[in-house]
């Protein structure tokens, strides 16, 4: 029996007339997606769908510096990146009597950026940034012929708008936005391929011959402290991986450097006294704060596995095809966890109240001022058992 790929007509999902139809004569597409590394990776399937739906169109990302670095290191459908000016969403603009965008050098830079982007004459501008309270007015200022995106009830509406609800997988949210413009999914999870470049030498770890233990990459950071697994728990797993003969490289930004070094030193202490510490143990190195994103991309492209929190590097590892095991805060798993489980394990912490003051926390709600882990109850033994399925037996 012949099988065929499922074809989805996006118009089936939209009761409004015209929603889900392709826009005519689209030659220049702009995609608005600010934020960090993971924020762009969640949007990659939607960007792939837009590229496939409008095959003759150029695609420009309106993003951040880290997005430019990622596009430079990987093959994507994105042709160029316009780095957004400070204050584009009102978050970093100077305050004053006229409001958050009043006067000053930052405002001048923003106005110049808006003028430059208007000059790109986008035929279609796709807002993949958020609920639209700040981003949709910015989209309107850029003068695109057609606009699509999310909108909370109080946000300015675009030509075609999707109601924004917090509890939705980010990948599916942005695929649904892309379908507003008639774009069908071509992939359901992010996919990246590293551009050819010399192998990254991070901590002395190089690709090893097939059949020999390789390198496991660890990232202990997360933008929200509640999502950070304790350094001691990471160290227990790192030591077990090293005992199995695998090198471990602990990566991250400058903000992760102290934690990475703490994990490395704790793992060294745990390895002391074991027979494998003298013979056959892997090398544990910490390179956080000392490696470029392109080096991390290269390292992940040949790594045996990745261990970390719910963070940009975890999502990057998945997109590059590296097996991952990660610790998620339960509410965030709704939005950010991978869909598949054959190559990606998740371990959930379900704490929903602050262990210091007892204040309730939930996705999309406010939080108390205490920066404590909500995932410290995740067992290192369970995490290593999951990670070990990707290691040579």
C-alpha positions as a printed Julia matrix, in Angstrom:
393×3 Matrix{Float64}:
   0.0    0.0    0.0
   1.42   3.36  -1.04
   1.86   5.9    1.74
   2.06   9.64   1.31
   3.06  12.49   3.59
   0.1   14.07   5.33
  -0.87  17.36   3.74
  -2.45  19.92   6.04
  -4.54  22.78   4.74
  -3.92  25.59   7.26
  -7.26  27.17   6.33
  -9.05  24.34   8.15
  -7.93  25.83  11.46
  -9.21  29.37  10.91
 -12.89  30.36  11.0
 -12.05  33.85   9.7
 -12.27  34.27   5.95
  -8.84  34.44   4.34
  -6.93  33.18   7.38
  -4.54  30.41   6.32
  -4.33  31.59   2.7
  -0.92  32.4    1.25
  -0.3   36.1    0.77
   0.33  37.13  -2.85
   3.61  38.53  -4.2
   5.72  37.98  -1.11
   9.39  38.52  -1.9
  10.74  39.83   1.41
   9.84  38.23   4.75
  10.84  39.62   8.13
  10.62  37.51  11.3
  10.6   39.28  14.67
  12.1   37.11  17.43
  14.12  38.79  20.14
  15.5   37.17  23.26
  18.05  34.43  23.83
  19.39  31.36  22.1
  16.51  29.04  22.95
  13.92  31.62  21.91
  15.14  31.49  18.31
  15.54  27.71  18.31
  11.86  27.3   19.26
  10.98  29.41  16.21
  13.08  27.43  13.71
  10.3   25.02  12.6
   8.02  28.02  11.89
  10.83  29.7    9.94
  11.34  26.51   7.92
   7.61  26.41   7.18
   7.62  30.03   5.99
  10.65  29.39   3.78
   8.95  26.37   2.19
   5.65  28.23   1.68
   7.36  31.23   0.03
  10.31  29.61  -1.77
  11.34  32.69  -3.73
  11.33  35.09  -0.79
  14.29  36.34   1.2
  14.03  35.87   4.96
  15.46  38.36   7.45
  15.49  37.77  11.2
  14.96  40.76  13.48
  16.76  39.36  16.49
  19.68  39.65  18.89
  23.48  39.4   18.85
  23.42  35.76  19.92
  21.03  35.0   17.05
  23.5   36.52  14.6
  26.23  34.31  16.05
  24.04  31.2   15.71
  23.15  31.96  12.07
  26.85  32.51  11.35
  27.69  29.09  12.83
  24.83  27.03  11.33
  23.05  26.51   8.03
  19.52  27.91   8.33
  16.78  29.37   6.15
  17.66  32.8    7.58
  19.55  34.92   5.04
  20.53  37.8    7.31
  20.02  39.1   10.84
  19.09  42.65  11.82
  20.08  43.07  15.48
  17.27  44.9   17.28
  18.11  48.28  18.82
  18.04  48.67  22.6
  14.57  49.66  23.78
  12.71  48.34  20.74
  10.18  46.72  23.12
  10.35  49.45  25.77
  12.41  47.29  28.14
  15.71  49.21  27.93
  14.63  52.68  26.84
  15.25  55.7   29.07
  12.42  56.88  31.29
  11.2   60.43  31.66
   8.19  62.74  31.63
   7.25  61.58  28.15
   7.27  57.9   29.09
   9.7   55.04  28.5
  10.63  56.11  24.98
  11.25  59.77  25.68
  14.42  61.46  24.41
  18.02  60.47  24.75
  20.61  58.75  22.65
  18.88  55.35  22.97
  15.69  56.77  21.5
  17.63  58.29  18.59
  19.17  54.88  17.9
  15.77  53.24  18.01
  14.27  55.72  15.57
  17.2   55.22  13.21
  16.7   51.44  13.43
  12.98  51.76  12.7
  13.74  53.92   9.66
  16.31  51.4    8.42
  13.91  48.48   8.85
  11.1   50.34   7.12
  13.51  50.73   4.24
  13.67  46.93   3.92
  10.07  47.11   2.56
   8.95  43.79   3.98
   6.02  42.19   2.18
   5.3   39.95   5.18
   6.33  40.51   8.8
   5.82  37.59  11.17
   5.81  38.27  14.92
   7.22  35.2   16.7
   8.21  37.1   19.83
   5.33  36.93  22.32
   1.88  38.18  23.22
   2.21  41.42  21.28
   1.8   44.11  23.92
   5.2   45.59  23.05
   6.04  43.72  19.85
   2.88  44.36  17.83
   3.13  48.18  18.0
   6.75  47.79  16.89
   5.63  45.59  13.97
   3.1   48.23  12.91
   5.85  50.86  12.82
   7.82  48.9   10.22
   5.18  49.31   7.49
   5.03  45.75   6.13
   2.3   44.96   3.6
   1.08  41.97   5.63
   1.49  41.07   9.3
   0.75  37.97  11.4
   1.44  37.07  15.01
   0.07  36.51  18.5
  -2.02  39.0   20.47
  -3.19  39.02  24.06
  -6.62  40.63  24.6
  -5.05  44.03  25.39
  -2.44  43.94  22.58
  -2.73  45.72  19.25
  -3.98  43.3   16.61
  -2.1   42.46  13.44
  -3.66  41.69  10.06
  -4.05  38.08  11.18
  -3.68  37.38  14.9
  -3.54  34.26  17.04
  -4.87  34.47  20.61
  -1.9   34.21  22.98
  -2.06  31.75  25.86
   0.92  31.06  28.09
   0.56  27.28  28.39
   1.35  26.11  24.86
   4.49  24.43  23.51
   6.57  27.23  22.01
   7.36  25.27  18.84
   3.67  24.61  18.18
   2.73  28.21  19.03
   5.01  29.59  16.34
   4.02  26.91  13.82
   0.42  27.99  14.4
   1.39  31.62  13.76
   3.13  30.58  10.54
  -0.06  28.82   9.46
  -1.83  32.19   9.61
   0.23  33.02   6.52
  -0.56  29.69   4.82
   2.69  27.96   5.81
   2.46  24.22   6.46
   4.84  22.46   8.89
   7.82  20.73   7.3
   9.45  19.72  10.62
   7.97  19.45  14.11
  11.19  19.87  16.08
  14.09  22.29  15.53
  16.84  21.15  13.17
  20.25  22.77  12.68
  23.43  21.75  10.87
  26.78  23.19  11.84
  28.71  24.9    9.08
  31.96  23.2    8.16
  34.8   24.54  10.3
  37.81  23.19  12.17
  36.83  21.01  15.11
  36.38  22.91  18.35
  39.07  22.17  20.87
  37.33  22.87  24.14
  39.18  21.57  27.13
  41.32  19.29  24.95
  38.33  17.17  23.87
  38.43  16.02  20.24
  36.2   13.58  18.31
  37.25  10.01  19.12
  37.2    6.95  16.84
  33.93   5.03  16.62
  33.71   2.48  19.43
  35.61   4.58  21.96
  34.06   6.79  24.65
  33.62  10.37  23.48
  32.66  13.63  25.16
  29.59  14.51  27.19
  28.75  18.24  27.24
  27.27  19.72  30.42
  25.58  23.12  30.81
  24.56  23.95  34.41
  22.96  27.36  33.78
  19.46  28.7   33.16
  18.12  32.24  32.95
  15.61  31.55  35.76
  17.31  30.39  39.0
  14.3   28.22  39.78
  15.24  26.01  36.8
  18.84  25.37  37.95
  19.72  21.93  39.24
  22.2   22.15  42.18
  25.92  22.04  41.37
  26.36  19.09  43.71
  23.84  17.04  41.77
  25.57  17.84  38.48
  28.93  16.88  40.03
  27.66  13.42  41.01
  26.58  12.69  37.44
  29.74  14.22  35.95
  31.9   12.0   38.17
  29.93   8.9   37.13
  30.31   9.81  33.44
  34.06  10.31  33.89
  34.35   6.94  35.67
  32.8    5.39  32.56
  35.71   6.76  30.53
  34.03   9.74  28.95
  35.52  13.21  28.81
  33.22  15.92  30.15
  33.24  19.56  29.05
  31.22  22.01  31.16
  30.16  24.95  28.96
  28.28  28.2   29.5
  28.58  31.95  29.57
  30.5   34.12  31.99
  27.56  33.94  34.39
  28.03  30.14  34.56
  31.81  30.14  35.1
  31.79  29.9   38.9
  29.21  27.09  38.91
  31.11  25.2   36.19
  34.32  25.38  38.21
  32.48  24.28  41.37
  31.14  21.23  39.52
  34.57  20.38  38.09
  36.24  20.59  41.49
  33.48  18.62  43.25
  33.67  15.89  40.59
  37.47  15.75  41.02
  37.0   15.15  44.76
  34.42  12.41  44.09
  36.79  10.7   41.67
  39.68  10.65  44.14
  40.29   7.26  45.67
  38.48   5.25  42.99
  40.52   2.91  40.83
  39.2    4.57  37.69
  40.5    7.94  38.91
  44.01   6.48  38.4
  43.3    4.54  35.21
  40.74   5.06  32.44
  38.73   7.97  33.83
  37.71  10.74  31.47
  38.96  14.3   31.58
  36.66  16.86  33.23
  37.17  20.45  32.08
  35.26  23.7   32.57
  35.25  26.19  29.69
  32.28  28.35  30.71
  32.91  31.98  29.87
  35.88  31.11  27.65
  34.32  29.7   24.49
  32.51  31.25  21.53
  29.09  30.0   20.45
  30.59  28.61  17.22
  32.94  26.44  19.3
  30.03  25.09  21.35
  28.12  24.34  18.13
  31.09  22.39  16.81
  31.52  20.51  20.08
  27.84  19.55  20.29
  27.92  18.34  16.68
  30.22  15.46  17.64
  29.3   15.01  21.32
  28.04  11.69  22.64
  25.35  13.35  24.76
  24.33  16.54  26.55
  23.31  17.07  30.18
  21.79  20.28  31.45
  18.83  22.33  32.58
  16.0   23.75  30.47
  18.19  26.31  28.68
  19.35  27.56  25.29
  22.32  25.15  25.04
  20.01  22.17  25.66
  17.71  23.27  22.84
  20.78  23.87  20.65
  22.07  20.35  21.37
  18.74  18.84  20.36
  18.59  20.86  17.14
  22.11  19.68  16.23
  21.11  16.04  16.69
  22.85  15.42  20.01
  21.02  13.18  22.52
  20.03  15.13  25.63
  19.03  14.52  29.21
  17.69  17.59  30.98
  16.11  18.74  34.19
  12.91  20.76  33.76
  10.72  22.62  36.19
   7.33  20.96  35.64
   5.34  24.02  34.52
   8.06  25.0   32.02
   8.04  21.54  30.46
   4.65  22.41  28.96
   6.31  25.11  26.86
   9.88  23.95  26.38
  10.31  20.17  26.64
  11.2   18.16  23.51
   8.38  16.15  21.95
  10.37  12.94  21.33
  11.84  10.62  23.98
  14.01   8.12  22.08
  16.94  10.58  22.1
  15.79  13.09  24.71
  15.12  12.39  28.38
  13.44  14.84  30.74
  13.35  14.82  34.54
  10.78  17.0   36.23
  10.81  18.96  39.44
   7.26  19.66  40.6
   7.85  22.1   43.41
   5.31  24.93  43.05
   5.96  26.93  46.23
   9.08  28.77  47.29
  11.05  26.66  49.82
  12.05  29.88  51.63
   8.8   31.81  52.02
   6.11  29.42  50.73
   4.88  31.79  48.0
   3.12  30.02  45.15
   4.75  30.02  41.71
   3.31  28.95  38.39
   4.03  29.54  34.73
   2.95  33.01  33.69
   2.42  34.31  37.22
   4.49  36.56  39.44
   7.21  35.26  41.72
   8.82  36.0   45.05
  12.35  37.49  45.25
  14.09  34.28  46.35
  16.46  32.79  43.75
  16.34  29.17  44.83
  16.11  25.92  42.9
  12.68  24.39  42.33
  14.22  21.24  40.8
  16.61  20.18  43.56
  14.51  17.08  44.3
  15.44  15.48  40.94
  17.6   12.44  41.67
  21.19  12.33  40.29
  20.92   8.53  40.19
  17.84   8.69  37.94
  19.48  11.28  35.69
  22.64   9.19  35.26
  20.6    6.04  34.59
  18.83   7.91  31.79
  22.07   9.39  30.42
  23.79   5.99  30.46
  21.57   4.69  27.65
  23.52   6.94  25.31
  26.93   5.76  26.59
  28.81   2.7   25.34
  28.0   -0.38  27.37
